[in-house]
Amino acid sequence: MIIVPVKEGENIERALKKFKRKAEKTGIIKEVRSRKQFNKPSVVKRIKMQHAIYVNKLHQEEE
């Protein structure tokens, strides 16, 4: 759990900015997005394979 100390009279936007920064540093946002939808391991493997093929084609076109 992230705790953001807020000083008395501090602007709410500033406190939100602190919270967002802390959440980004700890990697909570990335974790939440990855857990939002479950992907089967076979699907993840297929996507990685397609990406590798795409990158390989780009490198071959470059040469």
PyMOL commands that set and color helices and strands:
alter all, ss='L'
color gray80, all
select helices_A, chain A and resi 12-26+28-36+41-62
alter helices_A, ss='H'
color red, helices_A
deselect
rebuild
show_as cartoon
